[in-house]
Amino acid sequence: MEKPVIWAALQLSSQENVSENLARVEVLVVEAARRGATTVVLPENFAYMGNEEGKRNIAEDLDAGGGPIARRLADAARSARVTIVAGGFPERAHDPARPYNTCAVFGADGRLTARYRKIHLFDVEIADGTKYRESASTTAGDRPVVTEIDGVKLGLSICYDVRFPELYRALSSAGAEAIVVPAAFTLLTGKDHWLVLLRARAIEAQAYVVAAAQWGKHPGGRATFGKSCVIDPWGEVIAQASEGEGIAMATLDPSYLDRVRANLPSLTHRRL
């Protein structure tokens, strides 16, 4: 990390209307930029929270330049002069019925500079009886991704990934100084596990964690937890959104990162 930077995590309550969801993204990106952010992280499913057929219908071919979602994100990044980390949206895969869940990075010039396809898919039945089978409608990725934004080496991940520390160890080994966790965490699991897991990942990797979340009620009866936040390398929550849509913003400070890693050099003590 070269110098202090201000990053923002958006908190949204996305619904089925893609255009309306993107309009909310554009408003909050402008607001975050006005307040000094140079990078803005969007939650998972920022463009669409609805049924699987709708998700397939909006999937975009990023290799061919993308579609309406990618174009609007690129325009928003250029207009606000910020980098946008687009938390998770459908990217066409070899199986048209199972698009990737992709986190894409658009630079301040609007160019697509990196993308990560979600590796760990959410196949669970939670305590309230709700069942999720993400693998039935999503193709899993297979490669950790570290990119560079604002001079910060950034590891990419999405939502359910946060339960798999081996992914974050791989990101840390690849030099990650910050990690994003865009998410649509369920209300039931979020209230007990969201902040605990995020703090653990920050402490283990000795890295900043920027977590952008969905909040509220969505089509199909789904409810998400929110609590978008930024966590420092010591595991402290240094910014957090309250209820509803909003922004969590904080400064990522290289001198603090270096101090944590020097005072407790656990990353140099690894043996496995």
N, C-alpha and C positions, 0 to 999 in steps of 0.2 A: 504494500500500500504506500503510495507516494505522498499523499497529503490528506488532511481532513476533508470529508465529503458529507453532504447531507442527502440522505436517502429517505424515501417515503413508501409506506405500505398502505395501499388503499383497502378500505372495507366497503364491500358492496352487498346489495341484496338483489342479485340478478334474478330475472324471471324468464319467460319464454320469448319475449320480443327482442330479437337481436339488435335492431336499430335503437330501440330505447335504452337497452343495456349499454351500448357503445356510446350513446349520448351522455349517460351518467359518467362513464369512464372519462370522456373528453373534458367534462366540467371539472372533475376532481383532479385530473392531470394538470390542467391549467392552474387550479388552486394550489396544488403542491409545488408547481414551478414558481408561482408568485411568492410562495413562502420560502423559496431558496433551494428546493430539491433539485438535484441534477440527475437522479435516477428514481423512477417510480415503478413499484412492483404491484401487479394486479393479482387478484385471487384466482384460484382455479374456477373454471366455468364462468368467467367474467362475462362472456358474450352470450351464454345460453345456459339456463337451468330448466330442463324439461325432459321429455321422454327420449328414448334412444333413437327412434325414427327421426325425430327432429335433429338430433346430434349428427346422425349420418348425413342428413340433407345439407347441413351447413359445413361439412368437412371441406377443407381447402388443400390444394396441392401447392405446398410451399416451394417445392422444387421448380414449379412453373411460375413462381412469383406471387402465389396466393390469390385470394379473392377479396370480397368486400371487407371482411374482418381485418385481414392483414393490411389492406390499403388504408383503412381508417386509422389503424394503429400507427402506421408509418407516417401518415399525415399529421396525426396528433403529436408524435415525437418531434417531427420537423418544426411544427408550429410552435410548440412550447420549448423547443431546444433542450429536450431531456431524452435520456435513454428510458425506454419502456421495457420492462420484463413482463411479458404477457403470460400470466400465471399458468394457464392450461386451457387449451381449446382444441377442437377436433382437427386433426391433420390426416389427409387421405393416406391409407395404407394399401398394401398389396391385396388385402381382403377388404372390399368396399363396405362390407357389413360391420367391420370392426376397425374404425379409424384409430390412429394414435391419439393419446392425450398429451399434447405437446406444449412445453414452455418455450416461447420464442422471444429472443432479444432483438429489439429494434433500436438502433443507434439514433443519436440526435439528428443525423442526416437522413433518417428514415430507412436506412438499409438494414436488412436482416443479417445479424452478425453471429448468432448462435442459436441452437435449439436443442432441447432435451426432451426425449420421449419417456414418459413415466414408466418406470420399471416394475414397481410393485402395485398390483391391481387389487382393489378393495372387494374381496369376496367374503362376506361375513353375514351372520344373522345376529343382530344385537339384542340386548335384553328385553327391549320392548316388542320384539317379534318382527321388526323391520328387517327385510332381507336385501342385500346388495350383491350383485354379480357383475362387477365391472368387466371381468374377463370375457363375459358373454358378448359384450358390445365394444370392446376395446382391445387393440393389439398392443402388447407390452413392448417397451423399448428394451435395450440390452447394453447400454453404454453410459457410464457416468460422464458428465460434461463439466469442465471448468473453463470459463472464459474470462476476459478482462474488461472491466467497465470502470471508467474514471480512475484508472491506475490501480484498481482493486481486483485481485484474483477471486473470481466469484464462482462458487459451486451451485449448480442448479438441481432442484428436487421439486417434487409435487406431493403434497398432502400425505397419503398413506405411507409414502417413503419414509416419513419421519420415525416410523416404528422399527426401522432396519438400520442399526448403527453401522453395519459393515459398509453401506453406501457412503455414509458420511466420513468413515475412515478412509475410503478410497478418494473422496474429494479432498480431504485433508492431506493425504499423501501426495496428491497432485498439486498442492500448494494453495488451496483455498484459504483466503483470509476472511471471507464473508460467504454466507450460504443463504439462499432464498428458499422459503417454504410456502408457496402459494397453496391455499387449501379451501376446501368446503367441508370442514370437519363437522360431524353430526353433533347435535346439541347434547345427546346423552353421553357420548364418549368425550366430547370436548371439555365438559365441565370438570372431569376428573383427570384427563390425560394431556390436553393441549399444551398448557404452559409447562408442565413437568417434562414432557418429551422435548419441547423446544429448548428449555434450559439445559437439559442433559446434552443435547447435540452441540450447543454452544460451548459448554464446559469441556466436553471430550475433544472437540476440534480446536478449542481455543480460538474461536472465530466469532465474528458478528453473525447473528441470525436475523433475517428480515422476513417476517411471516405475514402475508396478506391473506385475509380470510373473508369468506362469505358469512353473512349474518341474517337471521330471521327466517321467515317462512317462504317456501318455494312451491312450485307446482308438484302435484303428487303427494302432498302432505309432508314433504321433507322440511326439516328444521335444522339450521346450522348455528354454530356457537359464536362466531365472531371472535373478538379479542385480538384483532390484528395488532402486531407489536414488533418492536426491535429489541433484541437482547444482546448484551455486550459479551466479550470473550470470557468474563468472569462468571457469567450466568445471570447477571442482573437484568431485569426488565427496565429499559431506559425510556421507552415510549409505548403507549398502548391506547388504542381507540376505545371509546366507550360504546354504549348501545347505538344501533342504527348505522347508517352509512357515515363514513368519515375517513380520517387520515391519521396514521401514526408516523411521526417523523423524528429522526435523530441523526446526530453526527457520528460518523464512523471515523475514529481517531487512530492513526497509525502509531502514534507514540504510546497510547494506552495498550494497543494490541501488542506492541513490542515489549512493554513492561510486564504484561501478564505472562507472555511466553518466556521471558527471561527469569522472572521470579519463581515460576513453577514450570520448569522445562520438561513437562511430561511428554511432549511430542518427540523429544530427542531420546526418551527412555524406552521407546517401544521395542519389543523383542519378537513379536509374532507378526 
